[in-house]
Amino acid sequence: MSPTLSRAETAAYIIRRDRKFEPIIRLAGLPPGRRNGPVDERFGSLIRSITFQLLTTKAAGTIHGRVHELCGETVNVAAILNVGVDQLRSAGLSRTKAQAMVDLAQRVRDQEVRLAHHGRMSDADILREVTTVRGIGPWTGQMYLMNTLARADVWPVGDFGVRSGWSLLHQNDEIISEQELRGAGGKFVGVRSAVAWYCWEAVHFQRAAN
């Protein structure tokens, strides 16, 4: 959410820009408060995002728990490099994801990905940097921006849950396309992380009701 708006002001702003969000805001309440994660949590957060790519929450959580066990419960650069690709695959990761984790660890070690600088960098510069890692694409970078760095204006149009939630709230016959969603988000510039969260919540409440 925008650093200049409170959580309540963010919710009110979204409703003013699009009344279709009013029902989910009543159901879900205010958007979550977010904080910029400490530097020593950033690597682990990116590793977690890699694990969760294209998996259900339950399956990803199980695999991520195994990764933690392999790393001796501390997921850091040295641990990932020590475990290596083959052992990471034994946790249930695909080769692509295991290689992505090792490549990330190498690039952090070599200061090609500068986690300590990310708090002072723009969203676009951070995305450019983290997506140099093999296996990290825009979605993983956007989840890192939103959930670890508390950036207020992340708009993950490639996320199927966001597209589904938007379509539910707007009663679309078909799931909105990435291109259409990119344009539709223009009126929410500054608070799009909160808008994405409400889209996810719309899917959550629909599933709970069925």
Phi and psi in degrees as GROMACS dihedral restraints (atoms count N, CA, C in turn):
[ dihedral_restraints ]
;  ai    aj    ak    al  type     phi  dphi    fc
    3     4     5     6     1   -61.3    20    10
    4     5     6     7     1   135.4    20    10
    6     7     8     9     1   -64.6    20    10
    7     8     9    10     1   -15.3    20    10
    9    10    11    12     1   -91.5    20    10
   10    11    12    13     1    -6.6    20    10
   12    13    14    15     1  -117.3    20    10
   13    14    15    16     1   142.1    20    10
   15    16    17    18     1   -75.0    20    10
   16    17    18    19     1   171.9    20    10
   18    19    20    21     1   -60.7    20    10
   19    20    21    22     1   -42.4    20    10
   21    22    23    24     1   -65.9    20    10
   22    23    24    25     1   -40.3    20    10
   24    25    26    27     1   -66.4    20    10
   25    26    27    28     1   -35.6    20    10
   27    28    29    30     1   -63.9    20    10
   28    29    30    31     1   -46.8    20    10
   30    31    32    33     1   -60.9    20    10
   31    32    33    34     1   -44.0    20    10
   33    34    35    36     1   -64.6    20    10
   34    35    36    37     1   -38.9    20    10
   36    37    38    39     1   -63.4    20    10
   37    38    39    40     1   -42.8    20    10
   39    40    41    42     1   -61.8    20    10
   40    41    42    43     1   -42.3    20    10
   42    43    44    45     1   -64.1    20    10
   43    44    45    46     1   -39.9    20    10
   45    46    47    48     1   -63.3    20    10
   46    47    48    49     1   -35.3    20    10
   48    49    50    51     1   -79.3    20    10
   49    50    51    52     1   -26.4    20    10
   51    52    53    54     1  -159.4    20    10
   52    53    54    55     1   106.2    20    10
   54    55    56    57     1   -65.1    20    10
   55    56    57    58     1   -17.4    20    10
   57    58    59    60     1   -63.5    20    10
   58    59    60    61     1   -18.1    20    10
   60    61    62    63     1   -86.0    20    10
   61    62    63    64     1    -8.6    20    10
   63    64    65    66     1   -60.3    20    10
   64    65    66    67     1   -43.7    20    10
   66    67    68    69     1   -62.4    20    10
   67    68    69    70     1   -42.9    20    10
   69    70    71    72     1   -71.2    20    10
   70    71    72    73     1   -30.4    20    10
   72    73    74    75     1   -68.8    20    10
   73    74    75    76     1   -36.6    20    10
   75    76    77    78     1   -64.2    20    10
   76    77    78    79     1   -40.7    20    10
   78    79    80    81     1   -72.8    20    10
   79    80    81    82     1   -47.6    20    10
   81    82    83    84     1   -88.3    20    10
   82    83    84    85     1   -20.3    20    10
   84    85    86    87     1    84.2    20    10
   85    86    87    88     1  -161.6    20    10
   87    88    89    90     1   -71.3    20    10
   88    89    90    91     1   152.2    20    10
   90    91    92    93     1   -63.3    20    10
   91    92    93    94     1   154.2    20    10
   93    94    95    96     1   -66.8    20    10
   94    95    96    97     1   145.6    20    10
   96    97    98    99     1   -74.8    20    10
   97    98    99   100     1   140.8    20    10
   99   100   101   102     1  -126.9    20    10
  100   101   102   103     1   151.0    20    10
  102   103   104   105     1  -130.9    20    10
  103   104   105   106     1   149.0    20    10
  105   106   107   108     1   -69.0    20    10
  106   107   108   109     1   117.9    20    10
  108   109   110   111     1   -66.5    20    10
  109   110   111   112     1   144.9    20    10
  111   112   113   114     1   -58.0    20    10
  112   113   114   115     1   153.8    20    10
  114   115   116   117     1   -55.4    20    10
  115   116   117   118     1   -39.5    20    10
  117   118   119   120     1   -74.1    20    10
  118   119   120   121     1    -4.1    20    10
  120   121   122   123     1   -99.7    20    10
  121   122   123   124     1    -9.7    20    10
  123   124   125   126     1   -71.4    20    10
  124   125   126   127     1   -40.4    20    10
  126   127   128   129     1   -62.3    20    10
  127   128   129   130     1   -48.3    20    10
  129   130   131   132     1   -60.1    20    10
  130   131   132   133     1   -35.3    20    10
  132   133   134   135     1   -65.3    20    10
  133   134   135   136     1   -42.3    20    10
  135   136   137   138     1   -65.5    20    10
  136   137   138   139     1   -39.4    20    10
  138   139   140   141     1   -61.0    20    10
  139   140   141   142     1   -42.8    20    10
  141   142   143   144     1   -62.7    20    10
  142   143   144   145     1   -42.3    20    10
  144   145   146   147     1   -63.1    20    10
  145   146   147   148     1   -37.4    20    10
  147   148   149   150     1   -61.2    20    10
  148   149   150   151     1   -45.0    20    10
  150   151   152   153     1   -57.9    20    10
  151   152   153   154     1   -41.1    20    10
  153   154   155   156     1   -82.4    20    10
  154   155   156   157     1    -4.0    20    10
  156   157   158   159     1   -58.2    20    10
  157   158   159   160     1   122.9    20    10
  159   160   161   162     1    59.1    20    10
  160   161   162   163     1    28.1    20    10
  162   163   164   165     1  -125.5    20    10
  163   164   165   166     1   155.2    20    10
  165   166   167   168     1   -67.7    20    10
  166   167   168   169     1   156.1    20    10
  168   169   170   171     1   -58.5    20    10
  169   170   171   172     1   -41.3    20    10
  171   172   173   174     1   -64.7    20    10
  172   173   174   175     1   -48.8    20    10
  174   175   176   177     1   -64.4    20    10
  175   176   177   178     1   -43.5    20    10
  177   178   179   180     1   -64.4    20    10
  178   179   180   181     1   -39.0    20    10
  180   181   182   183     1   -62.3    20    10
  181   182   183   184     1   -39.8    20    10
  183   184   185   186     1   -64.0    20    10
  184   185   186   187     1   -46.6    20    10
  186   187   188   189     1   -65.6    20    10
  187   188   189   190     1   -40.9    20    10
  189   190   191   192     1   -65.0    20    10
  190   191   192   193     1   -33.8    20    10
  192   193   194   195     1   -62.2    20    10
  193   194   195   196     1   -38.2    20    10
  195   196   197   198     1   -67.7    20    10
  196   197   198   199     1   -36.9    20    10
  198   199   200   201     1   -61.1    20    10
  199   200   201   202     1   -42.7    20    10
  201   202   203   204     1   -59.6    20    10
  202   203   204   205     1   -43.0    20    10
  204   205   206   207     1   -62.1    20    10
  205   206   207   208     1   -44.4    20    10
  207   208   209   210     1   -60.1    20    10
  208   209   210   211     1   -34.1    20    10
  210   211   212   213     1   -87.7    20    10
  211   212   213   214     1     7.6    20    10
  213   214   215   216     1    69.5    20    10
  214   215   216   217     1    31.2    20    10
  216   217   218   219     1    71.6    20    10
  217   218   219   220     1    -0.1    20    10
  219   220   221   222     1  -122.6    20    10
  220   221   222   223     1   104.4    20    10
  222   223   224   225     1   -87.9    20    10
  223   224   225   226     1    98.9    20    10
  225   226   227   228     1  -134.6    20    10
  226   227   228   229     1   178.9    20    10
  228   229   230   231     1   -58.4    20    10
  229   230   231   232     1   -49.0    20    10
  231   232   233   234     1   -62.0    20    10
  232   233   234   235     1   -40.5    20    10
  234   235   236   237     1   -66.0    20    10
  235   236   237   238     1   -44.3    20    10
  237   238   239   240     1   -63.9    20    10
  238   239   240   241     1   -42.3    20    10
  240   241   242   243     1   -65.6    20    10
  241   242   243   244     1   -36.3    20    10
  243   244   245   246     1   -69.9    20    10
  244   245   246   247     1   -38.7    20    10
  246   247   248   249     1   -70.1    20    10
  247   248   249   250     1   -47.9    20    10
  249   250   251   252     1    80.0    20    10
  250   251   252   253     1   171.7    20    10
  252   253   254   255     1   -62.9    20    10
  253   254   255   256     1   -47.6    20    10
  255   256   257   258     1   -64.2    20    10
  256   257   258   259     1   -43.5    20    10
  258   259   260   261     1   -67.6    20    10
  259   260   261   262     1   -37.1    20    10
  261   262   263   264     1   -61.8    20    10
  262   263   264   265     1   -38.7    20    10
  264   265   266   267     1   -62.6    20    10
  265   266   267   268     1   -31.8    20    10
  267   268   269   270     1   -65.2    20    10
  268   269   270   271     1   -18.0    20    10
  270   271   272   273     1   -78.8    20    10
  271   272   273   274     1    -9.1    20    10
  273   274   275   276     1   110.4    20    10
  274   275   276   277     1     4.6    20    10
  276   277   278   279     1   -79.0    20    10
  277   278   279   280     1   149.1    20    10
  279   280   281   282     1   -69.6    20    10
  280   281   282   283     1   161.6    20    10
  282   283   284   285     1   -60.1    20    10
  283   284   285   286     1   -38.5    20    10
  285   286   287   288     1   -60.7    20    10
  286   287   288   289     1   -43.5    20    10
  288   289   290   291     1   -70.0    20    10
  289   290   291   292     1   -40.2    20    10
  291   292   293   294     1   -63.1    20    10
  292   293   294   295     1   -42.7    20    10
  294   295   296   297     1   -65.0    20    10
  295   296   297   298     1   -36.5    20    10
  297   298   299   300     1   -62.5    20    10
  298   299   300   301     1   -42.1    20    10
  300   301   302   303     1   -63.2    20    10
  301   302   303   304     1   -43.3    20    10
  303   304   305   306     1   -68.4    20    10
  304   305   306   307     1   -40.4    20    10
  306   307   308   309     1   -63.3    20    10
  307   308   309   310     1   -41.4    20    10
  309   310   311   312     1   -59.7    20    10
  310   311   312   313     1   -46.8    20    10
  312   313   314   315     1   -60.1    20    10
  313   314   315   316     1   -41.9    20    10
  315   316   317   318     1   -64.4    20    10
  316   317   318   319     1   -42.3    20    10
  318   319   320   321     1   -70.5    20    10
  319   320   321   322     1   -34.0    20    10
  321   322   323   324     1   -68.0    20    10
  322   323   324   325     1   -44.4    20    10
  324   325   326   327     1   -57.7    20    10
  325   326   327   328     1   -40.3    20    10
  327   328   329   330     1   -88.8    20    10
  328   329   330   331     1     5.5    20    10
  330   331   332   333     1    64.1    20    10
  331   332   333   334     1    26.4    20    10
  333   334   335   336     1   -83.3    20    10
  334   335   336   337     1   -29.7    20    10
  336   337   338   339     1  -112.2    20    10
  337   338   339   340     1   113.8    20    10
  339   340   341   342     1  -103.3    20    10
  340   341   342   343     1    80.0    20    10
  342   343   344   345     1   -57.0    20    10
  343   344   345   346     1   -37.3    20    10
  345   346   347   348     1   -67.2    20    10
  346   347   348   349     1   -19.1    20    10
  348   349   350   351     1   -92.1    20    10
  349   350   351   352     1   -11.9    20    10
  351   352   353   354     1   -63.6    20    10
  352   353   354   355     1   -28.4    20    10
  354   355   356   357     1   -64.0    20    10
  355   356   357   358     1   -21.9    20    10
  357   358   359   360     1  -105.9    20    10
  358   359   360   361     1    -0.4    20    10
  360   361   362   363     1   -97.4    20    10
  361   362   363   364     1   157.2    20    10
  363   364   365   366     1   -73.0    20    10
  364   365   366   367     1   159.0    20    10
  366   367   368   369     1   -55.0    20    10
  367   368   369   370     1   -46.1    20    10
  369   370   371   372     1   -63.2    20    10
  370   371   372   373     1   -41.1    20    10
  372   373   374   375     1   -68.1    20    10
  373   374   375   376     1   -37.8    20    10
  375   376   377   378     1   -65.2    20    10
  376   377   378   379     1   -44.7    20    10
  378   379   380   381     1   -60.1    20    10
  379   380   381   382     1   -43.3    20    10
  381   382   383   384     1   -60.2    20    10
  382   383   384   385     1   -39.2    20    10
  384   385   386   387     1   -71.3    20    10
  385   386   387   388     1   -49.7    20    10
  387   388   389   390     1   -72.0    20    10
  388   389   390   391     1   -26.7    20    10
  390   391   392   393     1   -80.6    20    10
  391   392   393   394     1     1.1    20    10
  393   394   395   396     1   -73.6    20    10
  394   395   396   397     1   -17.6    20    10
  396   397   398   399     1   -72.7    20    10
  397   398   399   400     1   130.6    20    10
  399   400   401   402     1   -61.7    20    10
  400   401   402   403     1   123.2    20    10
  402   403   404   405     1    96.1    20    10
  403   404   405   406     1    -5.0    20    10
  405   406   407   408     1  -105.7    20    10
  406   407   408   409     1   116.9    20    10
  408   409   410   411     1  -108.5    20    10
  409   410   411   412     1  -171.2    20    10
  411   412   413   414     1   -57.3    20    10
  412   413   414   415     1   -40.2    20    10
  414   415   416   417     1   -61.2    20    10
  415   416   417   418     1   -48.8    20    10
  417   418   419   420     1   -60.3    20    10
  418   419   420   421     1   -43.2    20    10
  420   421   422   423     1   -62.1    20    10
  421   422   423   424     1   -39.7    20    10
  423   424   425   426     1   -67.9    20    10
  424   425   426   427     1   -39.1    20    10
  426   427   428   429     1   -63.8    20    10
  427   428   429   430     1   -36.6    20    10
  429   430   431   432     1   -64.4    20    10
  430   431   432   433     1   -45.2    20    10
  432   433   434   435     1   -60.6    20    10
  433   434   435   436     1   -44.3    20    10
  435   436   437   438     1   -74.2    20    10
  436   437   438   439     1   -49.5    20    10
  438   439   440   441     1   -91.2    20    10
  439   440   441   442     1   -28.0    20    10
  441   442   443   444     1  -101.1    20    10
  442   443   444   445     1   -40.3    20    10
  444   445   446   447     1   -98.4    20    10
  445   446   447   448     1     0.1    20    10
  447   448   449   450     1    57.2    20    10
  448   449   450   451     1    36.5    20    10
  450   451   452   453     1   -76.6    20    10
  451   452   453   454     1   135.7    20    10
  453   454   455   456     1   -84.8    20    10
  454   455   456   457     1   -17.8    20    10
  456   457   458   459     1  -123.5    20    10
  457   458   459   460     1    45.1    20    10
  459   460   461   462     1   -91.6    20    10
  460   461   462   463     1   133.1    20    10
  462   463   464   465     1  -130.3    20    10
  463   464   465   466     1    87.1    20    10
  465   466   467   468     1   -81.9    20    10
  466   467   468   469     1    77.8    20    10
  468   469   470   471     1   -67.5    20    10
  469   470   471   472     1   -17.5    20    10
  471   472   473   474     1   -84.5    20    10
  472   473   474   475     1    -3.8    20    10
  474   475   476   477     1   -79.9    20    10
  475   476   477   478     1   122.0    20    10
  477   478   479   480     1   -64.8    20    10
  478   479   480   481     1   -33.5    20    10
  480   481   482   483     1   -65.5    20    10
  481   482   483   484     1   -39.3    20    10
  483   484   485   486     1   -65.9    20    10
  484   485   486   487     1   -45.1    20    10
  486   487   488   489     1   -62.7    20    10
  487   488   489   490     1   -41.1    20    10
  489   490   491   492     1   -65.6    20    10
  490   491   492   493     1   -45.3    20    10
  492   493   494   495     1   -63.8    20    10
  493   494   495   496     1   -42.4    20    10
  495   496   497   498     1   -58.4    20    10
  496   497   498   499     1   -44.3    20    10
  498   499   500   501     1   -66.8    20    10
  499   500   501   502     1   -37.6    20    10
  501   502   503   504     1   -62.0    20    10
  502   503   504   505     1   -48.2    20    10
  504   505   506   507     1   -64.8    20    10
  505   506   507   508     1   -30.8    20    10
  507   508   509   510     1  -100.4    20    10
  508   509   510   511     1     6.8    20    10
  510   511   512   513     1    53.6    20    10
  511   512   513   514     1    43.5    20    10
  513   514   515   516     1   -75.7    20    10
  514   515   516   517     1   144.4    20    10
  516   517   518   519     1   -70.7    20    10
  517   518   519   520     1   -31.3    20    10
  519   520   521   522     1  -126.7    20    10
  520   521   522   523     1   156.8    20    10
  522   523   524   525     1   -63.9    20    10
  523   524   525   526     1   131.3    20    10
  525   526   527   528     1   -62.7    20    10
  526   527   528   529     1   144.4    20    10
  528   529   530   531     1   -78.4    20    10
  529   530   531   532     1   162.1    20    10
  531   532   533   534     1   -59.6    20    10
  532   533   534   535     1   -43.0    20    10
  534   535   536   537     1   -63.2    20    10
  535   536   537   538     1   -44.1    20    10
  537   538   539   540     1   -65.3    20    10
  538   539   540   541     1   -40.3    20    10
  540   541   542   543     1   -67.3    20    10
  541   542   543   544     1   -36.3    20    10
  543   544   545   546     1   -58.7    20    10
  544   545   546   547     1   -45.0    20    10
  546   547   548   549     1   -69.0    20    10
  547   548   549   550     1   -40.0    20    10
  549   550   551   552     1   -64.2    20    10
  550   551   552   553     1   -28.8    20    10
  552   553   554   555     1   -76.2    20    10
  553   554   555   556     1    -6.7    20    10
  555   556   557   558     1   -59.1    20    10
  556   557   558   559     1   -31.5    20    10
  558   559   560   561     1   -77.6    20    10
  559   560   561   562     1    -6.3    20    10
  561   562   563   564     1  -108.8    20    10
  562   563   564   565     1    13.9    20    10
  564   565   566   567     1   -51.5    20    10
  565   566   567   568     1   131.0    20    10
  567   568   569   570     1   107.5    20    10
  568   569   570   571     1   -27.0    20    10
  570   571   572   573     1  -132.8    20    10
  571   572   573   574     1    23.3    20    10
  573   574   575   576     1   -70.0    20    10
  574   575   576   577     1   -21.9    20    10
  576   577   578   579     1   -62.3    20    10
  577   578   579   580     1   -41.7    20    10
  579   580   581   582     1   -67.7    20    10
  580   581   582   583     1   -38.2    20    10
  582   583   584   585     1   -62.0    20    10
  583   584   585   586     1   -43.9    20    10
  585   586   587   588     1   -60.2    20    10
  586   587   588   589     1   -41.5    20    10
  588   589   590   591     1   -61.3    20    10
  589   590   591   592     1   -41.6    20    10
  591   592   593   594     1   -66.0    20    10
  592   593   594   595     1   -33.8    20    10
  594   595   596   597     1   -63.4    20    10
  595   596   597   598     1   -43.5    20    10
  597   598   599   600     1   -62.2    20    10
  598   599   600   601     1   -40.8    20    10
  600   601   602   603     1   -64.1    20    10
  601   602   603   604     1   -34.8    20    10
  603   604   605   606     1   -60.5    20    10
  604   605   606   607     1   -42.6    20    10
  606   607   608   609     1   -64.7    20    10
  607   608   609   610     1   -43.6    20    10
  609   610   611   612     1   -58.5    20    10
  610   611   612   613     1   -47.8    20    10
  612   613   614   615     1   -69.0    20    10
  613   614   615   616     1   -34.1    20    10
  615   616   617   618     1   -65.5    20    10
  616   617   618   619     1   -42.9    20    10
  618   619   620   621     1   -63.8    20    10
  619   620   621   622     1   -38.8    20    10
  621   622   623   624     1   -65.7    20    10
  622   623   624   625     1   -29.8    20    10
  624   625   626   627     1   -80.7    20    10
  625   626   627   628     1   -20.0    20    10
